């Protein structure tokens, strides 16, 4: 198993998952709700930054690897799933949104794995639509984790409302991007089916 700086950063993102979850199971009195929410949002933001940094460094240092390409999206999906489950448990996100986002990630991951096996991985490569979805999602989640007053804004301006709107938008983008990837895969699926029935 290769080990370099980009992979180390990806492993840090994996390690952030139990830390994020543990913040919500600390004994009462160790942290106030505001402190807990601030720290959990901070952990998520730092983890998100490592996602950008590991990809950038892998390309810049010419340290790309098959293992890194596998671990990076797995780490992303795990921390997003963990954060969404926490938010649903806290009542800050609707279960249907979490189901849409997590379900899409499982579906597209399985599709990409299968397409790669048959040599058609390029058909479902990451698109700009997927990148926009990820950006909106990674903005919404820390806002909902923080769930507090926006600094320097009038009272009542809280991150929860903005985060909720962005998460619903991310869910819509999630469905749109899933449809796009499935559409791109359909010609390959149809071609294989024709070969099978001949």
N, C-alpha and C positions, 0 to 999 in steps of 0.2 A: 504494500500500500504506500503510494507516494506521500511525502510530507514536505510542504513548503509554506511560505508566508500566506498566499491566498487560501490554501486548504486550512491553515491554522485559523484564519479569520472565519472561515465557514464553520469550523468546529466550535469557535466561540459563539456563533449564532445558535448552534445546537445546544450548547451549554446554557444559553440564556433562557431556554424554554423552562427547565425546572426552576430556575431562579424567578422567572415571571410568575409561575404558578405558586411557588412557595410564599411569595409576598402576600397572597390571599389566605394563607393558612398559618400565619404567625400567631402566637398567643395574643389574646386581647390585651391591649395596653402597651404592646411593644411599639406600635406605630399608630398614629391617628389615621383616620380614613383619608384625609387630605394628603398626608405624607405617603401613605401606601399607594394612592392613586398617582401621585407625582413620580414616585420611584418606578412604578410599573410602566408608566408612559415613557420614562427616561430609558429604561431597559429596552423597551421595544424600539425606540428611536435609534439607540446605539446599535442594536442588532440590525436594523434596516440599513444603517450606514455601512456596516460591514458587508452587506449584500452588494452595495455599489463598489466598495473598496476591493473586495476579493476579485471581482470580475475585471476591474480596471488594472489591478496589479498583475493578475494572471496574463493579461495581454501585454502590458508594459514590460514585465520581466521575462516574458516568453516562458511562463510556467503553467501553461494550460495542460490539463491532463484529463484522461477519461474518468478517473475517480472524482476529480473536482467537478467535472460536468455533471456527474451523477449526484454528488452530495449537495451541491449548491441549491438546485430546485427543491430537493427533499427538505433541506433546512428551512427554506422559505415557507413551504407549505405547512410544515409542522408548527412553526411559531405563529403563523396566521391562524391555523386551526385552534391552537391552544388559546390564543387571545380571544377569538370569537366565542369559544365555549365559556371563557371567563365572563365575557360581556353579556352573554345570554343568561348566565347564572346570576349576574348582578342586576339583570333587568334593563340593561342599557342598549341591548340589541335584540331584535326580533329573531326567534328561532328560524323562521323561514329564510331570513337573509343568510344566516350561518349555514343552513342546509344548502342553499343555492351556491354559495361560494365554495364550501368544502366539497360538495358534490361535483361541481365543475372541475375542481382541481384533480379529483380522483379520476373523473372521466377522461380529461385531456391527458393526464399522465399515462393512463392505460393506453389511450390512442397513440400517443407519441412512442411508447415502448413498442407497441405492435407494428407501427409504421416503420420504425427503425429496423425491426427484425426482418421486414420484407424489402428493405432497401429504399424506402420512400419517405425517410425522415424529413427531407427538405420540404415536403408538402405541408407539414404542420410545424414548421419552424416558428419561433416567436415572432409575432407581428407587432406593428406599431399600436394596433388596437389593444393587444395584450399588455403592452408596456404602459399605455394610458390607464388601463384598468388597474394594474398593479400600483401605479402612482397614486391614484385616487384612494385605493384600498389602504395603502400604507400611510396615507394622511388621515383617513377617517379613524383608523383603529387607535392610534395614540391620543387623538382628541377625545374619544370615548373612554379610554382608560383614565385619562386625566380628569375629565368630567367636572371641570371647575370654572370659576370666573376667568374670563379672558383678561389678562393684565392690560391696564390703561384704557379699558373700555367701560361704558356705563354699566351700572349694576343690572344684572339680568342677562348680560351677554355671556353665555356659557358655552364651553366647547361641546357639550353634549348635543345640543340642537344641531350645530353645524356638522358634527361628526355623524349624527344619525342620517342627515340628508346625504352626506357624502357616501355613507355606507350603502344606502339604498341605491344611489347612483352607481356605485361600484358593482352592486348585485345585477343591475340592468346591463352594465358593460360586460359583466361576467357571462350572462346569457348570450349577449350579442357575440362576444369573442368565441364562446363555445360553438355557436351556430356557424361562425366563420370557419373554424378549424374543421368541424364536421363536414362542411360544404367542400373544403379543400381535399378532404380525404375520400369523399364519395366516388370520384372517378376511379381511384385506385381500388376501392372496395368493389365497385361494379365490374371492373376489368378482371379481378380475381374470381368473382362469382361467375362471369362468363366462361372463364377457363375451366372452372370446376364442373360446370354443367355440360361442357362439350363432350 
